[in-house]
């Protein structure tokens, strides 16, 4: 594995404010909150990055954790601000986000790609100069069945059984972050994608 496979910035996507707490769209926030708890990070609000951040050591790697406080559609403003300041190139960024196209309880790592209709990813790609080669952690939340129900669906809380599955998938993905941050992508993907939660 080359050094470029190491991860220096993990971004969790979501919307700020108590009304959005633990909604499906905030699965990315829930993921980085778990990482902060596991690795003893203390969140700091910073207007310079339009978000909350902390610096943790995952394995032997210093890694920035970031929660954009811009609302989902402007997530890229926060990501680009921190990445540019600390000179973190896109291929050293992992973005954790909710994924309609995966069932609740499934987590998948992915290298690069488009935005798939996800407004947070769309803005990050735009703000990074249309560079798409950042990594993604897709946290399945299921699909409501029809497109016109998507907005309400993602902004509400999952049923308890689904939320348990989502939390299990977050835990399974979090347990792979030492490998991910060390650049051991094949091992992390094999383990996560074959696990019961993943």
C-alpha positions as CSV (number, residue, x, y, z in Angstrom):
1,X,0.0,0.0,0.0
2,X,1.3,3.5,-0.8
3,X,1.4,6.3,1.7
4,X,-1.5,8.0,-0.2
5,X,-3.9,5.3,1.1
6,X,-3.6,6.7,4.6
7,X,-6.5,8.7,5.9
8,X,-5.9,12.0,7.7
9,X,-9.4,13.5,7.8
10,X,-12.7,11.7,8.5
11,X,-15.8,13.7,7.9
12,X,-19.3,12.8,9.2
13,X,-22.2,14.4,7.3
14,X,-25.4,15.6,9.0
15,X,-27.5,18.6,9.9
16,X,-26.8,20.6,13.1
17,X,-29.5,21.3,15.7
18,X,-31.5,19.1,18.1
19,X,-34.4,18.6,15.7
20,X,-32.0,16.6,13.4
21,X,-30.3,14.6,16.2
22,X,-30.3,10.9,15.4
23,X,-32.3,11.2,12.2
24,X,-31.3,9.0,9.3
25,X,-29.6,11.8,7.5
26,X,-27.3,12.3,10.5
27,X,-25.8,8.8,10.3
28,X,-22.4,10.4,9.4
29,X,-22.5,12.6,12.6
30,X,-23.3,9.5,14.6
31,X,-20.3,7.7,13.1
32,X,-17.7,10.4,13.9
33,X,-19.3,10.9,17.3
34,X,-18.5,7.2,18.0
35,X,-14.9,7.6,16.8
36,X,-14.5,10.6,19.1
37,X,-15.7,8.5,22.0
38,X,-13.5,5.6,21.1
39,X,-10.4,7.6,20.6
40,X,-11.0,10.2,23.3
41,X,-11.6,13.3,21.1
42,X,-13.0,16.5,22.5
43,X,-15.2,18.4,19.9
44,X,-14.4,22.0,19.4
45,X,-16.6,24.4,17.5
46,X,-14.6,26.5,15.0
47,X,-16.1,29.2,12.8
48,X,-12.9,29.0,10.6
49,X,-13.9,25.6,9.5
50,X,-17.7,26.1,9.8
51,X,-17.9,23.0,11.9
52,X,-16.9,21.0,14.9
53,X,-13.6,19.2,14.9
54,X,-11.2,17.2,17.0
55,X,-7.8,15.6,16.5
56,X,-7.4,11.9,17.6
57,X,-4.9,9.2,17.1
58,X,-6.4,6.2,15.4
59,X,-3.8,3.4,15.5
60,X,-0.6,5.3,15.0
61,X,-2.2,7.9,12.8
62,X,-3.2,11.5,13.8
63,X,-6.6,12.0,12.2
64,X,-8.9,15.0,12.1
65,X,-12.6,14.3,12.7
66,X,-15.0,16.9,11.4
67,X,-18.7,17.6,11.6
68,X,-19.7,20.4,9.2
69,X,-22.2,22.8,10.8
70,X,-23.3,24.3,7.5
71,X,-26.3,22.1,6.9
72,X,-26.0,19.2,4.5
73,X,-26.2,21.1,1.2
74,X,-23.1,23.2,2.2
75,X,-21.0,20.5,3.7
76,X,-18.2,21.1,1.2
77,X,-17.5,24.6,2.6
78,X,-16.4,23.1,5.9
79,X,-14.5,20.2,4.4
80,X,-12.6,22.4,2.0
81,X,-11.8,24.9,4.7
82,X,-10.1,22.4,7.0
83,X,-8.6,20.3,4.2
84,X,-7.0,23.3,2.6
85,X,-5.7,24.8,5.9
86,X,-4.0,21.5,6.9
87,X,-3.1,20.5,3.3
88,X,-5.0,17.3,3.3
89,X,-5.5,16.1,-0.3
90,X,-8.8,14.6,-1.3
91,X,-7.4,11.0,-1.4
92,X,-6.6,11.3,2.3
93,X,-10.2,12.1,3.2
94,X,-13.0,9.7,4.2
95,X,-16.6,11.0,4.2
96,X,-19.2,9.0,6.2
97,X,-22.7,9.5,5.0
98,X,-26.2,8.0,5.0
99,X,-27.0,5.8,1.9
100,X,-30.5,5.3,0.6
101,X,-29.4,2.5,-1.7
102,X,-28.2,0.2,1.1
103,X,-30.5,-1.4,3.7
104,X,-30.3,-0.4,7.3
105,X,-27.5,-2.2,9.0
106,X,-25.2,-2.4,5.9
107,X,-21.9,-0.3,5.8
108,X,-19.7,-0.2,2.7
109,X,-16.3,1.4,2.1
110,X,-15.9,2.9,-1.3
111,X,-13.0,4.7,-3.1
112,X,-14.1,7.7,-5.1
113,X,-17.1,7.9,-7.3
114,X,-19.9,10.4,-8.0
115,X,-22.4,11.9,-5.5
116,X,-25.3,9.5,-6.3
117,X,-27.8,12.3,-5.7
118,X,-26.5,13.0,-2.1
119,X,-26.4,16.8,-1.7
120,X,-23.6,16.6,0.9
121,X,-21.4,14.7,-1.4
122,X,-22.3,16.9,-4.3
123,X,-21.2,20.0,-2.5
124,X,-17.9,18.4,-1.3
125,X,-17.1,17.4,-4.8
126,X,-17.8,21.0,-6.0
127,X,-15.8,22.6,-3.2
128,X,-12.8,20.3,-3.7
129,X,-12.6,21.5,-7.3
130,X,-14.6,18.7,-8.8
131,X,-12.2,16.1,-7.4
132,X,-14.0,12.9,-6.6
133,X,-11.3,10.6,-5.4
134,X,-12.0,11.0,-1.7
135,X,-13.1,7.9,0.1
136,X,-16.6,7.2,1.3
137,X,-18.2,5.2,4.1
138,X,-21.8,4.5,3.0
139,X,-24.0,3.8,5.9
140,X,-27.2,2.2,4.8
141,X,-30.5,3.6,6.0
142,X,-32.9,1.9,3.5
143,X,-35.3,3.6,1.1
144,X,-38.9,4.7,1.6
145,X,-39.9,3.2,-1.7
146,X,-40.8,6.3,-3.7
147,X,-38.7,9.4,-4.6
148,X,-41.2,11.9,-3.3
149,X,-41.0,10.4,0.2
150,X,-37.2,10.7,0.4
151,X,-36.9,14.1,2.0
152,X,-39.2,13.4,4.9
153,X,-37.7,9.9,5.3
154,X,-34.1,11.0,5.7
155,X,-35.0,13.9,8.1
156,X,-36.9,11.6,10.5
157,X,-35.7,9.0,12.9
158,X,-35.5,5.3,11.9
159,X,-37.7,2.7,13.6
160,X,-36.1,1.3,16.7
161,X,-35.2,-2.0,15.0
162,X,-33.6,-0.2,12.0
163,X,-31.8,2.2,14.3
164,X,-30.3,-0.7,16.1
165,X,-29.1,-2.1,12.8
166,X,-27.6,1.3,11.8
167,X,-25.8,1.5,15.2
168,X,-24.4,-2.0,14.7
169,X,-23.2,-1.1,11.3
170,X,-21.6,2.1,12.6
171,X,-19.9,0.1,15.3
172,X,-18.6,-2.5,12.8
173,X,-17.3,0.3,10.5
174,X,-15.6,2.1,13.5
175,X,-13.8,-1.1,14.4
176,X,-12.1,-1.0,10.9
177,X,-10.8,2.5,11.2
178,X,-7.4,1.5,12.4
179,X,-6.9,-0.5,9.2
180,X,-8.5,2.3,7.1
181,X,-6.3,5.0,8.5
182,X,-3.2,2.9,8.1
183,X,-4.1,2.3,4.4
184,X,-5.0,-1.3,4.8
185,X,-8.0,-1.0,2.5
186,X,-8.3,-4.5,1.2
187,X,-8.3,-6.0,4.7
188,X,-10.8,-3.4,6.0
189,X,-13.2,-3.9,3.1
190,X,-13.0,-7.7,3.3
191,X,-13.7,-7.6,7.0
192,X,-16.5,-5.0,7.0
193,X,-18.2,-6.3,3.8
194,X,-18.3,-9.9,5.1
195,X,-19.3,-9.1,8.7
196,X,-22.9,-9.6,9.8
197,X,-23.4,-5.9,10.4
198,X,-21.7,-4.8,7.2
